[in-house]
Amino acid sequence: MSATMMKAVRQHAFGGPGVLQYEDAPRPQVKAGEVLVRVHAIGVNPPDWYLRDGYKMLPPAWQPAVAFPLILGTDIAGVVAGVADDVQGFAVGDAVFGMVRFPSTGESAAYAEYVAAPASDLAMKPAGIDHVHAAAAPMAGLTAWQYLIELGHDAPNPFQAMPHVPRALDAGKTVLVNGAAGGVGHMAVQLAKWRGARVIAVASGKHAAFLRGLGADEIIDYTTTQAEDVAHDVDVVLDTLSGPTSARFLRTIKRGGMMSPVFLGFAGADEAAGRGITVSATQVRSNGKQLAELGRLLDAGTVRVAIDSTFALADAAKAHARAAQGHIQGKIVLTVI
């Protein structure tokens, strides 16, 4: 492979996992404010397969226009291979991780051997974890962080007119996390516990031991029990699955509490208003400073990221097929030799 080329997974049309092709691609060059990262691992996230498929679940006016060939992905861990002249704080040889350029559609290009990333999107990789676990952390961790701990940006909120303001969590608060075993969910459980809150985790019963190990105080097996029938006086619901059935969780929330659907489709605004419940969502955004804070928690073992499965970069299509099966415990990661 020449110094100007690399291996990457690209797609030349929208479609299923089969459109992902492992092939030669031009190696990116750093511009002002950027760092070139030799990638060792890549986290796989829902926006990856949504974009691969053309965001078909969105209204046509919201579906992004992208240029082909397209390289998916945002979450990386690797080693700095080059630094723009105006960048400080990073040097060649540093181990780093980050969520690159999210939510700029199609510009992150992380399914590749090299990624040119804004320095502001990166943080030093925690020394206590490997590249696979570091690559699994950024989007899931930052989503949980920006919903529950601190927003960390002042960009316009595409989901609502008001900015999202996380509720202060402490020992007097109860947080319910739906989809608690997934990528965002299992990070949210741990961050809420770190803040001292009581945590109710909603997931399949097969994940019970995993979630108790993360600190969940109560586990509701959705395959046998409806959460709204047994959970009460909750301060915050973080629904990582969301959709049109998400409003059922309003019955678990106390007056003055908050409902936070992570994905689109919530349809209970009127009921929430009648119950005195704030419904608030946000768009997660890249933030190297927050990632550094999360990295300290990962390094200390206060928070850990779980790995569902790993695949070689060349097998990205197989990773997306695994994602389509659902019931993911933690994160799927691509590895780069």
C-alpha positions, -999 to +999 in steps of 0.1 A: +000+000+000+014+034-010+017+063+014-012+080-003-036+050-001-053+029+026-079+002+031-114+014+039-150+001+038-169+021+013-204+020-002-214+032-037-251+031-031-276+029-002-288-006+008-283-035+032-250-048+047-240-062+013-233-027+000-203-023+023-171-030+003-136-034+016-114-017-009-085+008-016-092+045-009-072+077-008-056+083+026-069+116+041-046+146+045-047+168+076-061+203+073-059+231+099-071+220+133-069+183+125-050+152+136-043+122+115-051+090+134-038+055+124-070+036+134-068+005+155-105+000+163-139+015+152-171+015+172-203+006+153-233+027+161-270+029+150-264+060+128-240+039+108-267+015+096-292+043+093-269+061+069-259+030+051-296+024+043-303+061+034-321+071+066-353+056+052-371+060+086-369+098+082-393+119+062-380+125+027-372+161+035-349+150+063-331+123+044-295+135+039-278+141+006-244+124+005-217+119-020-206+084-030-184+066-024-193+069+012-173+058+043-194+053+074-185+055+110-176+081+137-160+063+167-123+055+166-094+046+187-058+047+175-025+064+174-017+099+161+002+097+128+003+134+119-007+167+134-015+200+117+008+229+124-018+248+144-028+219+167-015+218+203-020+190+229-014+161+206+018+146+192+027+118+168+026+085+188-002+096+212-030+070+217-063+088+213-100+081+209-130+101+198-163+106+180-154+123+148-175+152+133-209+139+145-236+148+135-222+160+102-236+133+079-211+113+059-180+134+068-166+113+096-152+084+074-142+062+103-144+027+087-108+031+075-072+026+084-066+064+087-090+092+098-083+129+097-102+142+128-107+177+143-084+179+174-114+191+194-132+158+188-104+137+204-091+128+238-062+108+251-071+071+252-074+059+288-043+039+296-062+013+315-083+001+285-074-013+251-082+002+217-113-020+212-129-008+245-119+028+238-135+028+203-167+014+218-171+043+242-175+077+224-210+078+209-226+057+236-208+075+264-213+110+251-250+103+244-256+092+280-234+121+292-252+148+273-287+135+282-280+129+319-249+149+330-241+180+309-251+191+275-218+205+266-227+225+235-249+254+224-258+243+189-295+246+179-315+216+190-330+199+159-356+181+180-372+209+199-371+247+203-357+247+238-322+234+247-320+202+266-311+207+302-302+175+321-317+171+355-293+171+385-289+135+397-281+126+433-290+100+459-326+114+461-333+107+424-345+076+405-336+071+369-353+045+347-333+034+316-351+015+289-329-006+266-304-007+295-282-034+281-275-017+248-247+007+240-262+040+253-282+022+280-254+004+298-234+036+299-264+056+312-269+030+340-233+035+351-233+073+348-265+076+368-251+054+395-219+075+395-240+105+403-257+086+432-291+080+417-312+049+421-314+031+387-341+009+373-329-010+342-355-022+317-341-050+295-345-087+287-341-109+317-310-126+301-291-094+308-300-093+345-266-104+358-248-080+334-269-051+346-265-059+383-228-059+377-230-024+364-249-012+395-285-013+385-307-014+417-338-029+400-342-048+368-375-051+349-376-079+324-398-065+296-405-100+283-426-108+314-434-074+329-445-040+317-424-013+333-453+010+336-472-015+357-445-018+384-423+014+383-435+045+400-422+080+412-394+080+387-376+114+383-360+107+348-367+082+321-341+077+295-357+057+267-328+046+244-353+028+221-380+054+219-406+053+191-444+056+192-448+033+223-424+054+244-453+074+260-462+044+282-433+053+304-450+086+314-470+066+339-438+058+358-427+094+362-436+117+390-451+152+384-422+175+377-401+147+362-385+143+328-390+120+299-360+118+275-365+098+243-332+093+225-347+086+190-376+101+171-412+091+173-424+101+207-461+107+205-472+116+240-467+154+243-502+162+254-503+134+280-469+146+293-482+181+297-512+170+315-491+150+339-467+179+345-438+161+329-411+177+308-402+159+275-368+168+263-343+153+238-311+165+222-287+156+194-254+142+207-224+161+194-187+155+194-169+169+224-133+160+232-134+177+266-163+156+278-147+125+263-116+132+284-138+133+315-155+101+306-120+087+299-110+093+335-140+073+347-131+045+322-095+045+333-105+043+370-129+015+363-158+036+376-175+031+342-167+003+318-178-003+283-190-038+273-182-055+240-209-075+223-187-087+195-157-078+173-152-081+136-123-073+113-127-041+093-129-062+061-160-079+077-180-047+083-209-062+065-210-091+090-209-066+119-240-048+104-257-081+100-250-088+137-265-054+146-296-062+126-302-093+148-308-070+178-305-078+215-270-064+216-252-064+250-228-034+249-211-025+216-200-040+183-164-031+173-144-033+141-107-041+145-079-029+121-047-048+118 
